[in-house]
Amino acid sequence: MVAPAVPLYGFQQRWIADRSRFKIGNICRQAGKSFMVSLEVVLDVIESGDLWVLLSAGERQSKELMRKVKMHLEALQAAASNIEEEFFRDTDITMLTITLPNGGRIIGLPANPETARGFSGNVVLDEFAFHRDSNAIWKALFPTVSRGYKLRVVSTPQGLGNRFHGMFTGENNFSKHAVDIHQAVADGVPHNIAELKEGIDDEDAWNQEYLCLFVDDASSWLSYEMIAACQHDKLPKEVRFADFDLNAYKLDAQGPLYLGWDFARHKHLSVMWLDEEVGDVAWARLIIVMQDVEFSRQEELAAGLLRKLPITRMCIDATGIGENSSEKLKTDFGAYRVEPVKFTNQVKADLAVRMRQAFEDRRCRIPLCKLLRDDLHAVRKTTTSAGNVRFDADATDKGHADRFWAGALAKMASNRGALKPEIIWL
């Protein structure tokens, strides 16, 4: 292989030196795995002139990985065309291609079963634990590499039971590379471990994102697998209150709109979640996150959304400090459009079941966003010593599963997932 143009960390050197046909890496966040994987691809294409297909969790991730490919080619002074962008086989899926003078090609695509079976060549599955329908992708993909092609699988864990977990922990012919935060630092990555652990302030997240452990999410109400199945990379990520311009906001909605609002002021996040119902699927079109925002400004935003958009119904958390705002909006916009909801244990159980049913049935779509994913996963079902069922999450400086409850309130506004009371307690 051509020598890389920059010094590499120890684990990156070991990965590139490993010429195994099948390799899998369980690698912690922010250590340089995309840099490493894209560099190996570039070095191989320069040497062999082969085809490599890079399948990522979403379109944004695909573009970012291909930017790293282009960066490596430029650093190695390898003549290559710019990234060509086109649609994949009469779909709206963006395909990115770089062609080298020796005929080698590198193609970047968001992963799904159709793109996975689209080519015969060497393949990278980037952040494979986060791919929607990872089992279906695997079944479609493997025959395309059966004629001697190479396969690279890398990811940070996302719970148990998904294809990445099974591949890394199972007995197979993959060469396995494990790099947690301690190994990464030992190999030269300049991270402060104590500072990172204090900053993340979440034991499960620390174990998964940095220690690369496959966290048992059996106690979580929404598993990582359920969440991943409903992620869609073309939906907009959440927006902070300070960055949201109501006057400039446009939404060409084709279906009815439902708004959920989990109300807070200081201690927790205040979150508004807007769903558009398209057929039988709820698409999260807008998630606004507020922290330490005055009551009056939050009320103005809610009223502005109700005036500007044809929102059929809004359910708002009217527990404690939310009572006055919810009653005011109810008076201004009518009892049908605005419904105050007081969070009793029974109501929270109803909301939690609505949310779970939407994810289990894959009848919702949410942005591909780590903050949202972790918030949804944080809610747990517990049973008290008195036999009462509770749904709750640990409060941290990142919130109190506030996005979860806002999304559940949006489902309640649409009456999605309404169940008989006795079923809630199963």
Secondary structure as UniProt FT lines:
FT   HELIX           10..17
FT   STRAND          22..27
FT   TURN            29..30
FT   HELIX           33..48
FT   STRAND          51..56
FT   HELIX           59..75
FT   TURN            76..77
FT   STRAND          84..87
FT   TURN            89..90
FT   STRAND          94..99
FT   TURN            101..102
FT   STRAND          105..110
FT   HELIX           113..116
FT   STRAND          122..126
FT   HELIX           128..130
FT   TURN            132..133
FT   HELIX           134..141
FT   HELIX           142..145
FT   TURN            146..148
FT   STRAND          151..155
FT   HELIX           163..169
FT   STRAND          175..179
FT   HELIX           181..186
FT   TURN            187..188
FT   HELIX           193..200
FT   HELIX           203..205
FT   HELIX           206..210
FT   TURN            218..219
FT   HELIX           224..229
FT   STRAND          231..232
FT   TURN            233..234
FT   STRAND          239..240
FT   HELIX           241..243
FT   TURN            246..248
FT   STRAND          257..262
FT   STRAND          270..278
FT   TURN            279..280
FT   STRAND          281..290
FT   HELIX           295..308
FT   STRAND          311..317
FT   TURN            320..321
FT   HELIX           322..333
FT   TURN            335..337
FT   STRAND          338..341
FT   HELIX           345..360
FT   TURN            361..362
FT   STRAND          364..367
FT   HELIX           370..377
FT   STRAND          380..383
FT   TURN            385..386
FT   STRAND          389..392
FT   TURN            397..398
FT   HELIX           402..413
FT   TURN            414..417
FT   HELIX           421..424
//
